[in-house]
Amino acid sequence: MDSQTTFLSCDWGTSSFRLRLVERAGLKVLAEASSKEGNAATAELWQQANQPAEQRVAFYFGILRKHLKTLEKAVGTSLNAVPVVMSGMASSTIGMLELPYKALPFATDGSDLAIKMLAPNPDFTNPVLLISGVKSEVDVMRGEEVQLVGCGFETSDKEQLFLHPGTHAKHVRVRAGQAVAFETYMTGEIFSLLSKKSILAASVEEGGQLEEANHRHWFEMGVRASQHANLLHNAFLVRTNDLFKKASKRENYFYLSGLVIGSECRDLLSNLPASIILAGEAVLIDHYRAALGTLGIADHCPIETKTAVEVTLRGQLAVLNHSALTQPH
C-alpha cells in the first residue's frame, strides 16, 4: 500500500477505538476496524499488567497492531510504513503517551496544533503522528480540535461557532482563522445520569426517532421550558409528567432531551455568532438542529452540518499535511 496516497486514521476515544485506512484523495475509507478498547479500558489493562512505565507505549501499540492486522487482511496487502494519525484521548493521562495541551488560540487549518511524531521501530513499523488537545485558562478538549480543523472554516473577521454535541459538548468561537475561545457543556453526561441513574429513570424510555409520533412535539416543549425555568426544577417535571399521565415514557425521554439541550443552547441567544457549523453524530445533529430552530437561532444564524467521520478525517489529514511526515527527506 502506497504510504504517500493513504493514511491510517486512528480515533481513539475514552470508551471506543476506531482505525480506518483512508485514501488521501477524496478521503475514501478503504477498510475499518473498531472496538470498545477505548483508552479507559486500555489504561486499566495496562495497570493490571504491572509492566515498567517505559513499556506503556508498546502496550498500547499492541492494541493498535491487532487492529492493523485486521485491516491488512481486509485489503489483502501489507500496510507497513503507512502513517498513522492519532487523535482523541490517546495523548491524555489515560492514553499511550501524555502530551501537554496547546494553549489557545490555534489555527483552524491545523498548522500549529501540538503534535509528537513516533518513529517506526521493530515492534511497530508504522510512523505515528500523535495529536494533543487544546486548553484555555479554564477548559480543555482533546479530539474536537481536530474535528474543528476538518470543518474548513473560512477566514473571516466575523465570529463563527463550531458546535460539537456529545457527552461533553463543545462550543468553540472562531475569528480570522483562529479558534479563540471555547466552552464545554456536560450535556450528554447529565442526560445519561438523569435518564439512567436518577429517580427519573423510571419515567423515561429510550426508543424511536425524533420525527416519530409526538416525539418532536415533546422535545420542543422541553427546549422551550428550558428557557423559562431552572433545569433543576424542570427535570422534576419529567417525573410528574409520568405520575399525572401527561406524557408517555418515550415522550418524556424526548422532553428530557429537549430540557438539557435547550439549557446548553440558551447561552447562544445572548451572543449569536455570524454562522454555526454543527458537526457530530447524525442523531445528535438532528436534535440540535431542532433545538436551534425552536429557539429561533436558526432564523438569524446560518447553520451548516457535517458528519463526525467527515470532519475527523479531514482534520487528521490537514495536520498530517503540515507535519514533517509529509516533508521530503
Helices and strands as residue ranges (DSSP letters): E 6-12, E 17-23, E 29-35, H 39-49, G 53-55, H 56-75, E 84-88, G 89-91, E 102-103, E 106-107, E 115-118, E 128-131, E 134-135, E 140-141, H 144-149, E 160-164, E 169-175, E 178-185, H 187-196, G 199-203, H 215-225, H 231-243, H 249-265, G 266-270, E 275-280, H 282-294, H 297-300, E 303-307, H 308-322, G 324-326
